[in-house]
Amino acid sequence: MKDSSGSIVPLLGRILISVVFLFSGLIKVMAFSMMTGFAAAKHMPLPAVMIAGAAAVELLGGLAILTGFQARLASWILFVYLIPTTLVFHNFWTLAGMDRADAQAHFMKNVAIMGGLLFLAAFGSGAYSVDSRMRAKA
């Protein structure tokens, strides 16, 4: 198997994973009152604080993964963040019909993203990253 240490593939993977978090974080900021109402409907305590915190985690984590700056740490933080998020907001086992199917699809999407985050946490951000440049300077 060919050595892929200089491959662009990790960069492409980081871009694809980061888009999910950056988009979601921006939606939370741009539709803050709607998202706060959604969190309140799910019985979240302090919904405005929770949505603001979620937006910060998603935006900062997404940027860290995109640039490859502290990408392993950001991956672990986002992985842990997705556990309660997935269980609370995509609890398909409590639903029926199309609502169940929709929530189950989102649940499984999050599980897949969590798998990608674990790969990033384990193997790092690749050659085209801030982390790689910082290691080269050290």
C-alpha positions as CSV (number, residue, x, y, z in Angstrom):
1,M,0.0,0.0,0.0
2,K,1.3,3.4,-0.9
3,D,2.2,5.9,1.9
4,S,-0.5,8.6,2.0
5,S,1.2,11.0,4.4
6,G,1.3,13.7,1.8
7,S,-2.2,12.9,0.4
8,I,-4.9,15.5,-0.1
9,V,-7.5,13.0,1.1
10,P,-7.4,14.0,4.8
11,L,-7.9,17.6,3.8
12,L,-10.9,16.7,1.7
13,G,-12.3,14.6,4.6
14,R,-11.8,17.5,7.0
15,I,-13.6,19.9,4.6
16,L,-16.5,17.6,4.3
17,I,-16.8,17.0,8.1
18,S,-16.3,20.6,9.0
19,V,-19.1,21.8,6.6
20,V,-21.7,19.9,8.7
21,F,-20.7,21.7,11.9
22,L,-20.1,25.1,10.3
23,F,-23.5,25.1,8.6
24,S,-25.3,23.9,11.7
25,G,-23.5,26.5,13.9
26,L,-24.5,29.3,11.4
27,I,-28.1,28.1,11.4
28,K,-28.2,28.3,15.2
29,V,-26.8,31.9,15.1
30,M,-29.0,33.1,12.2
31,A,-32.2,31.4,13.5
32,F,-31.4,31.8,17.2
33,S,-35.0,32.3,18.4
34,M,-36.4,29.4,16.4
35,M,-33.6,27.1,17.6
36,T,-34.1,28.2,21.2
37,G,-37.8,27.4,20.8
38,F,-36.9,24.0,19.4
39,A,-34.6,23.3,22.4
40,A,-37.3,24.5,24.8
41,A,-39.8,22.1,23.2
42,K,-37.3,19.3,23.9
43,H,-37.3,20.4,27.6
44,M,-33.7,21.6,27.5
45,P,-32.8,23.7,30.6
46,L,-31.8,27.3,29.7
47,P,-32.5,26.8,26.0
48,A,-30.9,30.1,24.9
49,V,-27.7,29.3,26.8
50,M,-27.7,25.8,25.4
51,I,-28.1,26.9,21.8
52,A,-25.5,29.6,22.2
53,G,-23.1,27.0,23.6
54,A,-24.0,24.5,20.8
55,A,-23.3,27.2,18.2
56,A,-20.0,28.0,19.7
57,V,-18.9,24.4,19.9
58,E,-20.0,23.7,16.3
59,L,-18.4,26.9,14.8
60,L,-15.1,26.6,16.7
61,G,-14.9,22.9,16.3
62,G,-15.8,23.1,12.6
63,L,-13.1,25.8,12.1
64,A,-10.5,23.8,14.0
65,I,-11.2,20.7,11.8
66,L,-11.3,22.8,8.6
67,T,-7.9,24.4,9.2
68,G,-6.4,21.3,10.9
69,F,-5.6,23.3,14.1
70,Q,-5.8,21.1,17.2
71,A,-7.9,18.8,15.0
72,R,-7.6,15.8,17.2
73,L,-8.8,17.7,20.3
74,A,-11.6,19.3,18.3
75,S,-12.7,15.9,17.0
76,W,-12.9,14.5,20.6
77,I,-14.9,17.5,21.7
78,L,-17.3,17.3,18.8
79,F,-17.6,13.5,19.3
80,V,-18.6,13.9,22.9
81,Y,-20.9,16.8,22.0
82,L,-22.7,14.6,19.5
83,I,-23.6,12.0,22.1
84,P,-26.3,13.9,24.0
85,T,-27.2,15.9,20.9
86,T,-28.0,12.8,19.0
87,L,-29.9,11.1,21.9
88,V,-32.0,14.2,22.8
89,F,-32.8,15.6,19.3
90,H,-33.0,12.4,17.2
91,N,-34.7,10.0,19.7
92,F,-36.5,8.1,16.9
93,W,-37.5,5.3,19.3
94,T,-40.2,7.6,20.8
95,L,-41.7,8.5,17.4
96,A,-43.9,6.8,14.8
97,G,-44.3,7.0,11.0
98,M,-42.4,9.5,8.9
99,D,-41.2,11.4,12.1
100,R,-39.6,8.2,13.2
101,A,-37.9,7.6,9.8
102,D,-36.7,11.2,9.7
103,A,-35.3,11.1,13.2
104,Q,-33.7,7.7,12.6
105,A,-32.0,9.0,9.4
106,H,-30.5,12.0,11.4
107,F,-29.5,9.6,14.2
108,M,-27.6,7.4,11.8
109,K,-26.0,10.4,10.1
110,N,-24.7,11.6,13.4
111,V,-23.4,8.1,14.2
112,A,-21.5,8.1,10.8
113,I,-20.1,11.6,11.5
114,M,-19.0,10.3,15.0
115,G,-17.1,7.6,13.2
116,G,-15.3,10.1,11.0
117,L,-14.5,12.2,14.0
118,L,-12.9,9.1,15.7
119,F,-10.7,8.6,12.6
120,L,-9.6,12.2,12.7
121,A,-8.9,12.0,16.4
122,A,-6.9,8.8,15.9
123,F,-4.9,9.6,12.8
124,G,-4.7,13.4,12.9
125,S,-5.3,16.1,10.3
126,G,-2.9,15.1,7.6
127,A,-0.1,17.0,5.8
128,Y,-2.2,20.0,4.7
129,S,-3.0,21.4,8.1
130,V,-1.9,23.9,10.7
131,D,-1.0,21.0,13.0
132,S,1.3,19.6,10.4
133,R,3.0,22.9,9.8
134,M,3.4,23.5,13.5
135,R,5.1,20.1,13.9
136,A,7.4,20.8,11.0
137,K,8.6,24.1,12.6
138,A,9.2,22.4,16.0
